[in-house]
Amino acid sequence: MACRRFVISGRVQGVWFRASTRQQALRLGLDGHAVNLPDGRVEVVACGDPTALDELGRWLWLGPELAVVADVHSEPLADQLIVGFRTG
């Protein structure tokens, strides 16, 4: 199982970004979380199949309809034991 951390900037808060990310992650069989950061960005940590992580990374550049994504920073994380996908 691979894990990645994504930090998404742009108009990504208040546009259903976290909930939509959760839907995508569950569809792809990924575990993790999506949380708002105090500086207006969204952090997504996801673990699962590397191909699914790549697909999630591509989707994060689009986001939900009302989002305007300016950047997606991605970095690998050490494997983590995460069950489910939460937003917070």
Sequence and secondary structure as in RCSB ss.txt:
>XXXX:A:sequence
MACRRFVISGRVQGVWFRASTRQQALRLGLDGHAVNLPDGRVEVVACGDPTALDELGRWLWLGPELAVVADVHSE
PLADQLIVGFRTG
>XXXX:A:secstr
 EEEEEEEEEE SSSSHHHHHHHHHHHTT EEEEEE TTS EEEEEEE HHHHHHHHHHHTT STT EEEEEEEE
EE      SEEE 
